[in-house]
Amino acid sequence: MSARRCKPNDLLYAYYRSHGWYLAKGGELNAMLAELFGRATGCSKGWGGSMHLIDLEAGVMGTSAIVAGSMSQAAGGALSLSMRGSDAIAIVPFGDGAIEEGVFHETLNLAGLRKLPLVLVCENNTYATNTGIADRQAQTDIYRHAAGYGLPGVLVDGNDVIAVHQAAREAADRARDEAAPP
């Protein structure tokens, strides 16, 4: 498999308070800090604060405070990329609480049906607000949901930076390689 990484033209649709994702995608630290303080020099011109970062030049398409709210936007972005014949991918991180929203399943279904260039990343801390996943879900292995929609699901130890890097690289390659042609 090739060693393609996240590219500048890839799109990120993150959730609220995704400062690390914003910086990892290429957002400017000074612009993010200015945004946190409501300054006009911020990445969202001071209107987004900590929860709603946007930087179109960096490919950060916006963050949403709505649980799973970015997922359908990411699917739409991935569909647009596919229809335009782009080699870019859309990336959407989300928390484990998002799997309990209908849009999670709708997004997986559309991604599998249309073979979208979409990478979904669940940051599972096993709690949604203050309730553990075992008290909310019969299936606590979140990655297993993907198979029901014809998508690969991978479990990665988030504390192993090498494993995360490798899995992210493979997911990006797979999204580019397996996306349906326009």
Residue frames as qw, qx, qy, qz and C-alpha x, y, z in Angstrom:
[[0.000, 0.890, 0.456, 0.000, 0.00, 0.00, 0.00],
 [0.382, 0.602, -0.040, 0.700, 1.26, 3.48, -0.78],
 [0.416, -0.329, -0.468, 0.707, 2.30, 5.97, 1.86],
 [0.035, -0.563, -0.282, -0.776, -0.22, 8.70, 1.01],
 [0.185, -0.305, -0.619, 0.700, -1.12, 10.87, 3.93],
 [0.117, 0.823, 0.476, -0.285, -3.74, 13.49, 4.53],
 [0.442, 0.306, 0.318, 0.781, -3.43, 15.99, 1.68],
 [0.017, -0.183, -0.161, 0.970, -4.03, 19.72, 1.73],
 [0.403, -0.063, -0.399, -0.821, -7.14, 19.28, -0.45],
 [0.357, -0.312, -0.877, 0.071, -8.69, 16.70, 1.92],
 [0.342, -0.557, -0.107, -0.749, -11.65, 17.97, 3.91],
 [0.251, -0.080, -0.814, 0.517, -12.16, 17.80, 7.66],
 [0.481, -0.525, -0.279, -0.644, -15.60, 17.93, 9.29],
 [0.331, 0.066, -0.776, 0.533, -14.94, 17.83, 13.01],
 [0.422, -0.694, -0.581, -0.051, -17.07, 18.10, 16.13],
 [0.211, -0.937, 0.012, -0.276, -17.02, 20.80, 18.79],
 [0.449, -0.799, 0.400, 0.022, -13.79, 21.70, 20.55],
 [0.941, 0.194, 0.157, 0.227, -11.68, 19.93, 17.94],
 [0.061, -0.934, 0.299, 0.186, -8.60, 22.07, 18.43],
 [0.528, -0.391, 0.698, 0.285, -6.20, 19.19, 17.83],
 [0.626, 0.438, 0.612, 0.204, -7.93, 18.18, 14.61],
 [0.260, 0.959, 0.089, -0.068, -7.87, 21.80, 13.42],
 [0.198, -0.814, 0.498, 0.226, -4.11, 22.06, 14.01],
 [0.616, -0.127, 0.741, 0.234, -3.40, 18.61, 12.56],
 [0.585, 0.625, 0.501, 0.126, -5.23, 19.54, 9.37],
 [0.514, 0.279, 0.172, 0.793, -3.06, 22.62, 8.92],
 [0.166, -0.916, -0.297, -0.212, -4.93, 25.34, 10.74],
 [0.334, 0.549, -0.328, 0.693, -2.82, 28.19, 12.09],
 [0.479, -0.350, -0.640, 0.489, -2.20, 28.24, 15.84],
 [0.079, -0.137, -0.181, 0.971, -2.40, 32.04, 16.08],
 [0.392, -0.178, -0.416, -0.801, -5.70, 32.09, 14.15],
 [0.583, -0.371, -0.720, -0.062, -7.12, 29.42, 16.46],
 [0.379, -0.314, -0.518, 0.700, -6.04, 31.25, 19.60],
 [0.106, 0.010, -0.060, -0.992, -7.47, 34.51, 18.27],
 [0.499, -0.289, -0.600, -0.554, -10.73, 32.66, 17.62],
 [0.523, -0.362, -0.718, 0.284, -10.83, 31.33, 21.17],
 [0.214, -0.376, -0.342, 0.834, -10.68, 34.94, 22.37],
 [0.285, 0.776, 0.541, -0.153, -13.32, 36.16, 19.90],
 [0.164, -0.598, 0.264, 0.739, -10.90, 38.24, 17.86],
 [0.630, 0.678, 0.020, -0.378, -11.62, 39.31, 14.28],
 [0.239, 0.648, -0.701, -0.178, -8.25, 37.79, 13.31],
 [0.592, -0.144, 0.766, -0.206, -9.52, 34.35, 14.34],
 [0.134, -0.034, 0.887, 0.441, -10.07, 31.55, 11.85],
 [0.027, 0.606, 0.781, 0.152, -13.84, 32.12, 12.09],
 [0.074, 0.559, 0.110, 0.819, -13.46, 35.90, 12.36],
 [0.057, -0.166, 0.570, -0.802, -14.23, 35.70, 16.07],
 [0.650, -0.126, -0.119, -0.740, -17.74, 34.33, 15.60],
 [0.801, -0.009, -0.576, -0.164, -17.11, 30.64, 16.36],
 [0.527, -0.660, 0.419, -0.333, -15.21, 30.63, 19.61],
 [0.288, -0.416, 0.861, -0.042, -13.92, 27.30, 20.89],
 [0.635, 0.180, 0.717, -0.225, -16.76, 25.21, 19.53],
 [0.659, 0.665, 0.345, -0.069, -17.11, 26.32, 15.90],
 [0.295, -0.574, 0.475, 0.598, -13.79, 26.49, 14.08],
 [0.739, 0.591, 0.321, 0.045, -13.70, 26.89, 10.32],
 [0.167, -0.691, 0.455, 0.537, -10.77, 27.45, 7.99],
 [0.823, 0.512, 0.169, -0.180, -11.59, 26.73, 4.37],
 [0.365, 0.782, -0.505, -0.023, -8.00, 27.34, 3.23],
 [0.189, -0.443, 0.857, -0.185, -6.81, 24.57, 5.56],
 [0.471, -0.048, -0.811, -0.343, -9.68, 22.27, 4.53],
 [0.030, -0.237, -0.799, 0.552, -11.43, 22.57, 7.89],
 [0.132, -0.404, -0.616, -0.664, -15.00, 22.81, 6.70],
 [0.438, -0.502, 0.070, -0.742, -16.45, 23.63, 10.08],
 [0.199, -0.014, -0.908, 0.368, -17.09, 22.04, 13.42],
 [0.508, -0.445, -0.389, -0.627, -20.48, 21.37, 14.94],
 [0.230, -0.287, 0.668, -0.647, -21.71, 21.29, 18.53],
 [0.838, 0.005, 0.017, -0.545, -24.55, 18.95, 17.53],
 [0.574, -0.289, 0.766, 0.008, -23.78, 15.33, 18.40],
 [0.583, 0.191, 0.726, 0.309, -23.02, 13.60, 15.08],
 [0.324, 0.834, 0.206, -0.396, -23.91, 16.84, 13.28],
 [0.039, 0.701, -0.532, -0.473, -20.78, 16.82, 11.14],
 [0.520, -0.050, 0.838, 0.159, -21.34, 13.31, 9.81],
 [0.553, 0.647, 0.525, -0.001, -23.95, 14.11, 7.18],
 [0.172, 0.934, -0.177, -0.259, -21.96, 17.17, 6.12],
 [0.298, -0.531, 0.739, 0.288, -18.88, 14.98, 5.68],
 [0.572, 0.261, 0.768, 0.118, -20.87, 12.48, 3.63],
 [0.422, 0.861, 0.254, -0.124, -22.10, 15.33, 1.44],
 [0.033, -0.850, 0.443, 0.284, -18.55, 16.63, 1.08],
 [0.449, -0.245, 0.826, 0.238, -17.32, 13.14, 0.15],
 [0.573, 0.549, 0.608, 0.009, -20.13, 12.78, -2.38],
 [0.271, 0.938, -0.040, -0.211, -19.16, 16.11, -3.91],
 [0.229, -0.653, 0.659, 0.294, -15.51, 15.05, -4.10],
 [0.548, 0.078, 0.819, 0.152, -16.53, 11.80, -5.79],
 [0.505, 0.738, 0.443, -0.072, -18.82, 13.53, -8.29],
 [0.171, 0.938, -0.224, -0.204, -16.06, 15.98, -9.21],
 [0.900, 0.331, -0.191, 0.209, -13.53, 13.17, -9.71],
 [0.090, -0.843, 0.436, -0.302, -11.24, 14.54, -7.01],
 [0.698, 0.122, -0.660, 0.250, -8.59, 12.41, -5.34],
 [0.129, -0.398, 0.490, -0.765, -9.35, 14.10, -2.01],
 [0.431, -0.344, -0.832, 0.057, -11.11, 12.45, 0.90],
 [0.392, -0.651, 0.027, -0.649, -13.40, 13.71, 3.66],
 [0.428, 0.019, -0.780, 0.455, -12.56, 12.92, 7.26],
 [0.485, -0.596, -0.105, -0.631, -15.06, 13.01, 10.13],
 [0.259, 0.088, -0.817, 0.507, -14.05, 12.38, 13.73],
 [0.580, -0.487, -0.209, -0.618, -16.80, 11.73, 16.27],
 [0.244, -0.368, 0.741, -0.506, -17.28, 10.53, 19.82],
 [0.069, -0.091, -0.993, -0.015, -18.83, 7.25, 20.88],
 [0.282, 0.435, 0.569, -0.638, -22.08, 9.00, 21.81],
 [0.352, 0.418, -0.331, -0.769, -22.62, 9.76, 18.11],
 [0.130, 0.030, -0.951, -0.279, -23.34, 6.11, 17.32],
 [0.100, 0.437, 0.818, -0.360, -26.70, 6.56, 19.04],
 [0.298, 0.560, 0.030, -0.772, -27.83, 9.15, 16.52],
 [0.766, 0.472, 0.427, -0.093, -29.68, 8.19, 13.37],
 [0.395, 0.873, -0.247, -0.146, -27.34, 10.27, 11.23],
 [0.340, -0.542, 0.760, 0.113, -24.49, 7.91, 12.19],
 [0.613, 0.154, 0.774, 0.047, -26.27, 5.00, 10.52],
 [0.539, 0.797, 0.225, -0.154, -27.49, 7.13, 7.61],
 [0.088, 0.855, -0.468, -0.208, -23.92, 8.29, 6.97],
 [0.413, -0.317, 0.843, 0.136, -22.53, 4.75, 7.07],
 [0.649, 0.435, 0.621, -0.069, -25.28, 3.58, 4.76],
 [0.449, 0.879, -0.006, -0.163, -24.66, 6.33, 2.19],
 [0.105, -0.744, 0.634, 0.184, -20.88, 5.84, 2.40],
 [0.508, -0.111, 0.850, 0.090, -21.22, 2.11, 1.80],
 [0.607, 0.601, 0.505, -0.126, -23.87, 2.46, -0.90],
 [0.420, 0.906, -0.039, -0.040, -22.03, 5.15, -2.89],
 [0.856, -0.010, -0.024, 0.517, -18.50, 4.00, -1.99],
 [0.020, 0.984, 0.008, 0.177, -17.66, 7.47, -0.81],
 [0.592, 0.351, -0.401, 0.604, -14.10, 8.69, -0.13],
 [0.456, -0.723, 0.063, -0.515, -14.91, 9.10, 3.54],
 [0.504, 0.102, -0.733, 0.446, -12.90, 8.22, 6.65],
 [0.576, -0.684, -0.144, -0.423, -14.88, 8.01, 9.90],
 [0.426, 0.271, -0.663, 0.553, -12.84, 8.17, 13.10],
 [0.632, -0.666, -0.303, -0.255, -14.48, 7.29, 16.39],
 [0.171, 0.455, -0.595, 0.640, -12.69, 8.69, 19.41],
 [0.728, -0.426, -0.477, -0.250, -14.14, 6.26, 21.92],
 [0.016, 0.442, -0.628, 0.640, -13.60, 7.16, 25.55],
 [0.299, -0.241, -0.923, 0.036, -16.45, 4.74, 26.44],
 [0.034, -0.540, -0.594, 0.595, -18.59, 7.52, 27.91],
 [0.041, 0.554, 0.425, 0.715, -21.26, 9.77, 26.40],
 [0.337, -0.743, 0.043, -0.577, -21.70, 12.63, 28.84],
 [0.268, -0.515, 0.695, -0.425, -21.55, 10.48, 32.00],
 [0.897, 0.006, 0.299, -0.326, -22.97, 7.12, 30.96],
 [0.331, -0.412, 0.798, 0.290, -20.70, 4.22, 30.05],
 [0.435, 0.273, -0.603, -0.610, -21.09, 2.50, 26.71],
 [0.182, -0.061, -0.981, 0.039, -21.99, -0.86, 28.30],
 [0.156, 0.432, 0.663, -0.591, -25.04, 0.85, 29.83],
 [0.369, 0.562, -0.032, -0.739, -26.08, 2.34, 26.48],
 [0.568, 0.478, -0.511, -0.433, -25.26, -0.24, 23.82],
 [0.958, -0.084, 0.247, -0.115, -25.66, -3.97, 23.38],
 [0.836, 0.353, 0.026, 0.419, -22.77, -3.88, 20.88],
 [0.372, -0.876, 0.071, 0.298, -19.89, -2.11, 22.60],
 [0.560, -0.173, 0.486, 0.648, -17.37, -2.73, 19.79],
 [0.310, 0.743, 0.110, -0.584, -18.19, 0.35, 17.75],
 [0.051, 0.483, -0.671, -0.560, -15.99, -0.62, 14.79],
 [0.266, 0.150, 0.947, 0.094, -18.27, -3.64, 14.19],
 [0.401, 0.655, 0.389, -0.508, -21.12, -1.35, 13.07],
 [0.168, 0.599, -0.466, -0.629, -19.25, -0.67, 9.82],
 [0.154, -0.076, 0.948, 0.266, -19.60, -4.24, 8.51],
 [0.343, 0.534, 0.724, -0.270, -23.38, -3.94, 8.39],
 [0.354, 0.843, 0.070, -0.399, -22.96, -1.24, 5.75],
 [0.859, 0.433, 0.095, 0.257, -20.28, -2.98, 3.70],
 [0.143, 0.892, -0.317, 0.289, -17.50, -0.88, 5.18],
 [0.691, 0.093, -0.575, 0.428, -14.29, -1.97, 6.88],
 [0.485, -0.830, 0.034, -0.274, -14.12, -1.37, 10.61],
 [0.649, 0.304, -0.505, 0.482, -10.81, -1.30, 12.43],
 [0.621, -0.773, -0.130, 0.019, -10.12, -1.28, 16.15],
 [0.536, 0.508, -0.316, 0.596, -7.01, 0.69, 17.13],
 [0.575, -0.551, -0.377, 0.474, -5.47, 1.35, 20.52],
 [0.139, 0.934, 0.132, 0.301, -5.66, 5.13, 20.70],
 [0.488, -0.828, 0.249, 0.121, -2.76, 5.21, 23.15],
 [0.726, -0.118, 0.481, 0.476, -0.42, 3.61, 20.59],
 [0.193, 0.775, -0.118, -0.590, 0.63, 6.50, 18.36],
 [0.056, -0.334, 0.808, 0.483, 2.33, 4.20, 15.83],
 [0.218, 0.333, 0.916, 0.048, -0.79, 2.02, 15.49],
 [0.245, 0.772, 0.379, -0.449, -2.99, 5.12, 15.11],
 [0.084, 0.662, -0.416, -0.618, -0.69, 6.55, 12.45],
 [0.107, -0.118, 0.917, 0.367, -0.63, 3.27, 10.52],
 [0.233, 0.513, 0.817, -0.120, -4.40, 2.79, 10.73],
 [0.206, 0.789, 0.145, -0.561, -4.99, 6.40, 9.62],
 [0.033, 0.502, -0.632, -0.590, -2.68, 5.96, 6.65],
 [0.133, 0.113, 0.959, 0.224, -4.38, 2.72, 5.64],
 [0.236, 0.654, 0.640, -0.326, -7.85, 4.26, 6.04],
 [0.179, 0.744, -0.131, -0.630, -6.91, 7.25, 3.87],
 [0.010, -0.310, 0.814, 0.491, -5.41, 4.97, 1.20],
 [0.185, 0.319, 0.930, 0.007, -8.47, 2.72, 1.27],
 [0.249, 0.729, 0.407, -0.491, -10.85, 5.69, 0.98],
 [0.173, 0.655, -0.389, -0.624, -8.95, 6.98, -2.06],
 [0.009, -0.231, 0.907, 0.352, -8.55, 3.57, -3.71],
 [0.101, 0.315, 0.944, -0.022, -12.01, 2.13, -3.10],
 [0.285, 0.509, 0.239, -0.776, -14.09, 5.24, -3.79],
 [0.601, 0.515, 0.605, 0.092, -16.47, 4.72, -6.69],
 [0.300, 0.024, 0.359, 0.883, -15.52, 6.52, -9.86],
 [0.279, 0.389, 0.209, -0.853, -17.75, 9.49, -10.74]]
